Every structure is written in structure tokens, then in C-alpha cells.
Amino acid sequence: MTVPPLPTTPTKDAATMNRTGPHRLADLKWLALTALTVGLLALVPLIWSRRFYFQDDSENGAFGVWYHIGQSLLSGKIPVLNPSVWSSGNYLAEGQWGTWNPLIMLIGIGAYLCANAVVFMTVLKVLLLVIAGCGVYLLARSYRAAPPLAYVAGFAVTLNGFTIYFDAPSWVTGLLVWALIPYFWVALRRLTQRSANPLPAFLAGYLIVTVGYVQGVFAIGFVLLAVGIDCLIRRHWAKALRIVGVGVALVLVAVTVFLPGALTGSVTNRAVNIVGNDGMMSVDLGGIFSSTIATGYPQVSSWWWSGPTATSPVVYIAWFLPVLFFVDWRKALQNRSQVRDLTIVMSLSLLYVLLPTVIGPLRYPVRFMPYFALTLIVLTMVALSRAAVPRPGRNRIIGATIVIAAAVYLSWAQLPPHYLALIFSGLVAIAGLGAIWWLLRRSGRQESSVWASVAAVTVAVSLVLTAAQHYDTNSSPLSMNNVPADTSIPKGVLEGVDGDVLVVGDPLAYGSDPAAWEETLMANTWYLSPAQVQNRYQLIGFAAYNSTLCLQYLGGTCPELLTTLFEPRDATGMLLVDQLSIDNIQILKVAFDDEEWLSPPDGWSILRDTGLTVVWSRDEPVGAAGDVVWSSDGTSVETLSQTDTSVTMKVLSAPADGGTVALSRLAWPGYSAENATLTTEPVDGFLLGLDIPQSSVGEVVTVTFQPPGWAIEVAAWLTAVGGILIWTLLVVIGRLRRRTPRPAA
């Protein structure tokens, strides 16, 4: 008897391959479409403003920082301290220089090599938006949202008002950390589901923390807390311990990044310990309720506009949020445990946005709006994907319409003259919701083709509203100073001027005149100039120094400074200009009513007069800042060597009760001295001072700077990185052992 062959069945691996292969291919297609859509939508603002992505802090701060990082790295050093830049020269204390971040270093090299700052920033920011959109797609898919709806979440998130009108044009560090958060979240979820390898989550979190933007650290904390709580509720103790392990490692990294700033804060402009609400950049629930109107201006006060109403859709989230009316909430709530962490982060984000506007050194909780938008949009798409009503009734579209109409009304009540743009946005949103409702009602089944149609409607309506939004509000409400896009222009400013330079006057008074930027610069654009100029961006600032020089945060000074520089100081008897080791003074003529620049004091001459500015230079230069500039009676020293972070000197004489010397350096916390002691108070309020005992005569005194808490910071970094690498190695070894076949008995 012949036995018929048994029917073959695919192995588990083959079956998995057959089942997952097409799904993976579909995911890749939708992911690629997400990237393409985000990229195209990100180009819409450029129709009205070619410099849309190069405004405010991007042109005044970030590009110059990155340029200097690239320049320093290619010359073989990492920026730590620059005495000649004074109040802006303590780079680790400033925090946002990305000293520990390889991605920032790569960006810095690109900025240094690029010939056009506007093009570089535009490409970078569009790329960051694409990265953010793709990350949100992956995050939505991790909650099993249908690929077309995950695609909607991916491109829609990048259109939220705060990202488009604040972070993308100006606050690029905020855009950078926000773009990376979805990847950290996805990696952390994988750590609790399939993978025990902590390296992906740690790497994503590491890149976020080391940017130095505190909102990103709060976002990481919220995600860690939410995913950890979810594990505890499920009683997955081992997985919860994994979350704790990654969290501890990232806390150690945060110590490395933020401890120098915290230990330096007492001498800076950020030494604020109050909790209050000054009304600036404050968001209320009424504004959030109207966040479905793409052209709505909420009630938000700020320095960048007058009155209580914003001049851009600051809190816009997405027009399609009322699709939540098309969700069967009984079914959705049955699956609530699957989105518990998402709900927790959304709730914490909303609470953060509604915080008081001043909490110590933290300002503007509205900066967290992009995170609230991210979580709300993803939660909406996940709910629609999992629990859409098969055939939504008319009451549901009526409810969605009422929400849009109410949002239009609230926006109109806030700014009545703006009614045409509001009505247009409301009608387009209602039409889009009507189309989605009709698709769901016509199908009755939520198949992939239906979701694809919904996605097509959503992207079409979003394109129309994005164009309308930028037609109505074609630039960020933040400042635009039109600094040169061509990097060769600032590279030529003050070329050939040797020695340290101080600018007297405020370049903003020239009103962004292109001719002015050929003679002077502002804020961190000075990093592109070959001159050593003090007037850089004041992120933290040394309070006493800034007060003495009336130095503003963008580097401008008051005209009275020209007189102050040549007045004797009570503490030393020296002229202020001598204490600061200044060899050149650039005078902005616009700051003066008379022609004071025609008469330099004794020992100074006019080096050049270029029309809008005049440069005075010493007849006998004193050299760059950092050396000894003053000694008390009976005390003398000889400098042997000097670097940015150290000075070595030999004591030639000192009185019986000891003497004091002052260096042309700010008294930043972190300095130490050998064979001398630091003065209890800075000399003249801000100069680094040394008390030298008579016993040190003939000895060598060495003054060294290390960021305060340096030993702790290095130990924290090594512990975090080393711990994660050991953990990862153990995971890899364990997997290899499980895969190695045992020999037959």
C-alpha cells in the first residue's frame, strides 16, 4: 500500500516571512510617502519667504555657533572657553553648544563648509521635519495604526503651528530634539516588547539630551515615566527595570550636560529663583480648543508683537481632530491599555503647556506645544484606525461641524478683523471632515483602501490649508535681521584688525540695512569674522560684566559705553578699556547724535572710517584677553605661558601681608590656582582675581579652568556610556548562546 505524501506546511520562519514581507513593503512605501509629503509641504512657506527657515535665533545664534564648532573641530580642538569672547565664551555652561553631541559636530562641519547660510539652514530644517514625520509614522505604527493613517499622523505633526512658526524658523535646537523624540519612544517601546537591547533607546535619548535644550529632556522624562508606569500596571517587572536602566543612564548624561550651567548660574543673567506668570507666551484652554483652525490667532502675549493676540497660529494642531466624533468610544476604551503610555505623555504635555510662564530659569512652557500636538495627533489616528464607527450617522458629522464652527467663533472673537481667513479655514476643514465621513459611511468597513482614500482627502485638505495659512501669515512673528546669506560677507568684516574688539552701539539701529552688514555684524554672526569681537549672543551672560558694559543679549551696547570705557575704575584705578584688554573699538555712528568718533583719546587713533562705522585702535596694542592686567601695590608677576583655559606666571614680588592680581578674564566658577588662592569676590565685580601670599615669591602660580563639577561630569558620562555598552554586550552574547545549536547526545 502506497502512503500518500503528507501535505507540506511552511516552516514558522517561512510563514512569518510570507505574512510579514508584504506588510513590510507596504510600510516602506507609506514611510517613503511620508518623507516625500513632509518635504513638499515644508517647501510651501518658501513661496512667500525664501528666508523663512533663517530667522531670529537661527540667524543670530545657531548658525554662528555651528560655524565655530566646525571651524574648531577642523583645526583640531573642541571649544570649551574663550576669554576674548568674555560673557559668551563659557561654552559648556551655555549648554546648547552640543559639546558632547556627534550630530551637532557633524552639523557644525557642514555649516563651516557651506557658502550660503540660508541654503544650509533651509536644507537642514526641511530634513529635520522629514525626520520628525518619519519618526511619528513609526510611532503610530507601533500602536498598530493603519499605514495610511500613520502616514497622516506623520505629515500632519510637522504642520503644527508652534513648530512651523517658532521652532522651524528660529529655535532650531527645539526642532532638533522634537524631531528625535519619536525614535526614542519607539526604541523604548521595543525594549518592553521584543528587544532587550538598550542601545537604540539610549543612542536616541543621548542625542536628544546632549543638544542641551531642556524641553527635550522633559520630553524624555515624560516618555520614560509613561512607559515605565505602563510596565508596572501590567506587572512586567523585568521590563520596568529595563526602562529604569535606560533612564538612569540618560540622567547621568544630563548631569554631564547641564551641571556646568547649574553650577555657573549664580553669576549669570539666569540666576532667577521665582515661580510666577508674567503673561508672556502664556496659552489658555480657549486657544487650545480653537487649535483646529489653521489661520486662527490665539490669545498669547509676547515681546515680538503688541497686544494680547498672537500674530501667527501659534497653537494650531490639526484641522481633522474632530474625526474623533467618528470613533466608537466604547470599543476604543476597551483597548485603552494599548495606548496607556501615549495618553499619559499627552496629559503631561498639556499640563506642562499650561504651567506658569516663569519657573526659575525655565521660561515659556508654550514651547512644549509640539509635543502635545504630536501625542494628540497620534492618539487620534490610532483611535480612528482601531475603533472607527462602521457607518457614522449624521449626528456625528453635525458634532464635528459644530466643533469647527465653535473654534472659528472663538478665533473671530479674539481678532474680529481676521474673519475672512477664519471662515475660509473653517469651511475647508468642514468640507474635509464631510468627505471623510462620507467615505466611512459609504464603505461601512475600514479596509486599507478606505484608509488610503481618507489619507488622500487629508493630505489634499492639508495642502490647501497650509497654502492659505502661509498666504495669511507668510513669516514667523519672531525677528528677521537679514544677516548676510553669503558667508563670504561676514568673513570680510573687520578683516585685518588685530587684537580684541568691542563694538559700541546697537547694530539693530541700522534696520537690517544690507550695507551695514558689510561693515559690522551682530550676535553670533561675529564667529564668521576673523576678528575677536566681544559682542556675541548672550545665552546666559555674566551679569556683572553685562551690566557694566550695558551689553544686550544680541550684543548691542548703549552709546554711553564709549565714555565709560575711558573712565577710571574705583577697584583698580585703571581704565575699563585697559581692564578688558581691548585693542580696538568699533563705533556705530548711528548710535551718536554728534561726531564723537572724530576725536579718539590719547594713545588711540582712527584705523578706518568705512561710512557707517569707525574703528579706533591702540597705538600700542596690549594683546588678547586672558593675561594679568592689574596688580596691587608691591605685587608683580611675570607671565610664562597662557592658553584659553590656563595662565602660568612667576611671582616676582609681594608685600608681607600678600598681594592681589587681576586677570582680564571673567571670574567663572571652575577656576583654581596653585600657590595662590582665588579672591573671595571678583575684582571690580567680574574680573578673575588671585590673592598671592609673600611665601609664593619666586614660585610659579598656575591658574587653570575646568568646568565646575568636571570630575563628576566625566564620571557620569563614562558610567552611562560604559554601562549601556556592557549591557548591550551581555544581550548580544546571550542571543548568540541561544542561537548556537547544542551537540547531539
Secondary structure, DSSP 8 states (H G I E B T S, - for coil): -----------HHHHHHHHHHHHHHHHHHHHHHHHHHHHHHHHGGGGT-TTTTS-THIIIIIHHHHHHHHHHHHTT----B-GGGGGG-BHHHH-TT-TT-HHHHHHHHHHHH-SBHHHHHHHHHHHHHHHHHHHHHHHHHHTT--HHHHHHHHHHHTT-HHIIIIITTT-HHHHHHHHHHHHHHHHHHHHTTT----HHHHHHHHHHHTT--HHHHHHHHHHHHHHHHHHHHTT-HHHHHHHHHHHHHHHHHHHHHHHHHHHHGGGBTT----EE--SBT---HHHHHTTT-TT---B-BBTTBSSSB-SS-TT---TTGGGGGGB-HHHHHHTGGGGHHHHHHHHHHHHHHTS-SEETTEE-GGGGHHHHHHHHHHHHHHHHHHHB-SS--HHHHHHHHHHHHHHHHHHHHH-GGGHHHHHHHHHHHHHHHHHHHHHHHHH-S--HHHHHHHHHHHHHHHHHHHHHHHHHS-S-SS------SBTHHHHTTTTT--SEEEEES-GGGGTT-TTGGGT---GGGGGGSSSEES----SS-BHHHHHHTT--TTS---TTHHHHTTSB-TTTSSBHHHHTT--EEEEEGGG-SS-GGG---TTEEEEEE-SSEEEEEESS---STTSEEEE-TT-EEEEEEE-SSEEEEEEEE--TT-EEEEEEEE--TTEEEESSEE-SS-BTTTEEEEEE-GGGTTSEEEEEE--TTHHHHHHHHHHHHHHHHHHHHHHHHHHHHHHS-----
